Amino acid sequence: MATLADVLAGPVLEVAPRLLGATLRHGDVAVRLTEVEAYDGTNDPGSHAANGPTPRNEIMFGPPGFLYVYFIYGMHHCANVVCGPDGHASAVLLRAGEVVEGVETARARRTGSARDLARGPARLCDALAIDLRDKGTSLVDGPVRLELGDPLDTAAISTGPRVGLRPAAERPWRFWITEDPTVSRYVPAKPRSRTTN
């Protein structure tokens, strides 16, 4: 039977759908993952690692099995599972999930219905209290744990374009559990406005 480390060492486009149905646990809150997005490093203009390693993204270059957390828009955290072979920057953004343990704790951190507690990458991080202090933590034996479930049947998985990207927006690298109510709403990137003089 493949271990978590074995699974996460695979190519990002195989790892991403395999994470659907997995459980991410931090403290007394656990979230069942229902939506993810794949980012393929230097092969992907939509990736933080598209232009090579920086102090911000160096964890994406491996080894796999660690958490890459970043801060966006000056207010939100997003969590990613580093995957792929060591030295190749790839990661899976955790977009949405269902809180399956610690609902009251998650609700104290996020307002809204049970469906919305971890619906979207920022809400997922809020529900689990994941922030920049968790960047680099091992998902095998660190404070944030990833527990794989059984693989889902491919018929239960949908795929489509990633959310809010301008570069490589057409790539169908977002994966979600079909018709799951906790999956976030798809929003394409807004085109940049051109100013004329």
Secondary structure, DSSP 4 states (H G I P E B T S, - for coil): ---HHHHHTS-HHHHHHHTTT-EEEETTEEEEEEEEEEE-GGG-TTSTTTT---TTTGGGGS-SSBEEEEEETTTEEEEEEE-SSTTS--EEEEEEEEEEE-HHHHHHHS-S-GGGTTBSHHHHHHHHT--GGGTT-BTTTSSEEEE--PPPPGGGEEEEPPTT-STTTT---EEEETT-TTSPPP-PPPPPPPP--
